[in-house]
Each structure stands twice: as structure tokens, then as C-alpha cells.
Amino acid sequence: MKVYDSNSFLGLDCKANNTNVSQIDFGVFFDLEETSQIYTLSVSRHIGDRAQIETNANHVLADSIFEPPSNVEGIRYTEFKLSTFF
């Protein structure tokens, strides 16, 4: 079994045309022969001129222990970040 055999990625990138520079990125990486999937989401927005808030999340699904993502199956990752600029 090859790790990257018959895989696809579908993504969506939305950027709002506003002063807050709002952005949403979503993607799913899936295997066409197996049932494993990896989801990713990123949302960011400026708060005024000097700060930005951002959230990133990932989720992994794999039904069989023989699928490559099975070693991280069920793992959810969420990150919240506040950045300031000067």
C-alpha cells in the first residue's frame, strides 16, 4: 500500500472585501480507495489596525488500522492565536 496513492484534496478559500481582512480556509484530504479523511479549517480576522485573531483546527478520520492516517485517527487539533502589530 502506498501512502499517497489515489488521494484528492478539495479546498475553499474565502476572503471578505472588508477593512477587517476576514478570511476562511477549509479543506478536506480524502483517499479515493479507503475511507480516511483529514479536515482542516482556518479562520482569521483583523481587530482594528494593530491586532489579528486566528483559529486553526484539524480533524483526522480513519476506519481501518491499515490506512496511513490511522496512527493519528480521532486526533483533533485546535489553535487560537492573537497577534499584535506595532
C-alpha positions in Angstrom: 0.0 0.0 0.0 1.3 3.4 -0.9 0.6 6.4 1.3 -0.3 8.9 -1.4 -2.0 6.5 -3.9 -5.4 7.7 -5.2 -5.8 10.7 -2.9 -7.6 14.0 -3.6 -7.8 17.4 -1.9 -10.8 19.7 -2.1 -10.4 23.2 -0.7 -12.3 26.5 -0.3 -10.6 29.9 0.3 -12.9 32.8 1.1 -11.6 36.4 1.7 -14.1 39.1 2.5 -13.5 42.5 0.9 -13.7 44.5 4.1 -11.4 46.5 6.4 -11.1 43.7 8.9 -9.4 41.4 6.3 -11.6 38.4 7.2 -10.6 35.1 5.8 -11.8 31.5 5.9 -9.9 28.5 4.5 -11.4 25.0 4.6 -10.1 21.8 3.1 -10.5 18.0 3.1 -7.9 15.5 2.0 -9.5 12.1 1.2 -8.5 8.8 -0.1 -10.5 7.6 -3.1 -9.9 3.9 -2.3 -10.2 3.9 1.5 -12.4 5.9 3.9 -9.7 8.1 5.6 -10.2 11.8 5.6 -8.3 14.8 7.0 -10.2 18.1 7.6 -8.6 21.5 8.1 -10.1 24.9 8.9 -8.6 28.3 9.4 -10.4 31.5 10.2 -8.7 34.9 10.7 -9.8 38.5 11.2 -8.1 41.8 12.0 -9.2 43.6 15.1 -8.5 47.3 14.4 -5.1 48.2 12.9 -2.9 46.5 15.5 -4.2 43.0 16.2 -5.4 39.9 14.5 -7.3 36.9 15.9 -6.9 33.5 14.2 -8.2 29.9 14.8 -6.9 26.8 13.2 -8.4 23.3 13.5 -7.7 19.8 12.1 -9.5 16.6 12.4 -8.5 13.1 11.2 -10.8 10.2 10.4 -9.7 6.6 9.6 -11.8 3.5 9.8 -9.1 0.8 9.4 -5.8 0.3 11.2 -4.2 -0.4 7.8 -4.9 3.1 6.4 -1.9 5.5 6.8 -3.8 8.2 8.9 -4.9 5.5 11.4 -2.0 6.3 13.7 -3.5 9.8 14.3 -7.2 8.8 13.9 -9.6 10.8 16.0 -7.0 13.4 16.9 -8.4 16.9 16.9 -6.1 19.9 16.9 -7.4 23.4 17.7 -5.2 26.5 18.0 -6.3 30.0 19.0 -3.9 32.9 18.3 -3.9 36.6 19.0 -1.2 38.6 17.2 -0.4 42.3 17.8 1.4 44.6 15.4 3.4 47.7 16.1 
